[in-house]
Amino acid sequence: MSEQEIRVPDLGGADEVEITDILVKAGDKVEAEDAILEVESDKASVELPSPGAGTVKSISVKVGDKVREGDLVGYLDSEGGSASQEPPGSEPEEPAAKSADKEPAEEADDKGADRATDDKETLETVHVPDLGGAENVPVVEILVRPGDTVAVDDPLVSVESDKATMEIPSPYAGTVKSVSVKDGDTVNAGDALLQLSVSGAGGKAADSQKPAEQATEEKPKPTESAAAESGKAPAPERPAAKSSSADAPSQPSQPGTKVHAGPAVRKLAREFGVELGQVRGSGPSRRIVKEDVQAFVKQQLQEGPATGTASSGGGSGIPPVKLPDFSQFGEVERQPMSGLAKATADAMQRSWLNVPHVTQFDQADITEMEAFRKSLKAEAEKRGLKITPMPFLLKALAHALKQYPQFNVSLDMAKQEKIQKHYIHIGIAVDTPAGLVVPVIRNVDQKGIWELTQDAHELAEKARNKKLTREDMSGACTTITSLGGIGGTAFTPIVNAPEVAILGVSKAAMQPMWDGQAFQPRLMLPLSMSYDHRAVNGADAARFTTLLSQLLGDMRQLLL
Ligand code: CAO
């Protein structure tokens, strides 16, 4: 056993790099090419390989240290017979891509490839390299075809053992002549994979022709593309030090954590625009395989950008609200939502997300109106009706809509058009045991208080008995939602899009109002009108509620 220095190899043009991870510790056994350190330049994240097989004796650097090519980073008790290591002070060993400069004489001794012709153009047989002891490993993907030109270290064939997926890299630059295996074949170390036509010093690189394990740990930074853009070959990726961590349950990687995936998977993810950090890895050590990327894309197409965890909401590009496991806090029970509840939830969310809402608050002095309403109670009873503030609200709202037609529109944003309505149908939100429904009273402007009372009564009854038809609930220009019979002083109703306004009414209450000389007890009705700010501007909204308040304060104005 001899002591070997571990030095920083050629950094692919990078001057000084920062150590971002130390993957081994003193006492660890490593194979030649196992990753020792991870370093990061401004262009790429790269793992530095062990110069040989042996036991790590010491590591003399720490995370955050800056190192340059040739710097000493540790010592290895070498088992001998592994990759060559120059004596201290000499040129540091270069990573695999650079060892393409090996002399042909050296190459002839290499295992894993046979050179078989003349000096100008040689036919090289590429063999399956050492598979870390794995036998009868299935070929899962042929990555090249006859006629393809490959560079040193380009992946040729993907094989998958029960532990990892590996891409077998090309030891030469050349042209694929023939491929001797097919998908599904099983192979062993030493089996012929394909033949390459290599011209002149075609560049033997991978001295041990060791496959690149896809479980390579990398930061999810665009190392490959960054290097490609720089026009310089990055130091090649190396197999990672064997992971000591036990396989954990598959979960999407969190942003900023490392992603385990090989070059082919990263390429696929780039093609689909998939952020690998969001993909669950199903392979060993949560390694992401192609199927994981495909499943992620399928899920995105079906569900939108949900995370696959239990969620509430989402869609429209907004992140969903994640649901915890509530049973950890106490007893819970899941119940399916009714069709009405789902439809209401959808309509509310659509409107909330699409409509820029503003709510204008006001209050109307309904002291006189209330006195008038009470005076009609006996007559209402005779008619078999109950008279509430609702028909007066309907009448006043219809009148205001005529005065301000900009509230009686819908927007067609796709065509950039405003649809002006020349009818006045008003919806009333009705609270039923099954949920919220909004039947519509037609031609409100053409009806008197008794007819409106009758219509509202009938529709509310139909609503509570689940007898409303689709027609009963369609065609509203705007909606009244009254919580006046319940309580509250104000609220912010959601516009029932494609309508552009909704009038919320809260409970009227006696208030001391200043008449210029003294406080007078007046019955004040709170109004909360939400509107679509794309269709209605704030000044008009204030004018509108002011008019409403005046109309409700003095119903005689409706006659003018
Ligand atoms: N201030 C004070 N009292 C009011 C009032 C107000 N703004 N509005 C109604 N009242 C009184 C009524 O006069 C009646 O009292 P009397 O019996 O003494 O006359 C009592 O409250 C109950 O009225 P009501 O609610 O049954 O009748 P209505 O015509 O005002 O409303 C309806 C009918 C269908 C709109 C109502 O029953 C209803 O369902 N409201 C809930 C709507 C809703 O859920 N909106 C929320 C939608 S967003 O989630």
Residues whose N, C-alpha, C, O or C-beta is under 5 A from the ligand:
A	BS01	CAO	I387 T388 P389 M390 A429 V430 D431 A460 T481 S482 G484 G485 V505 S506 K507 A508
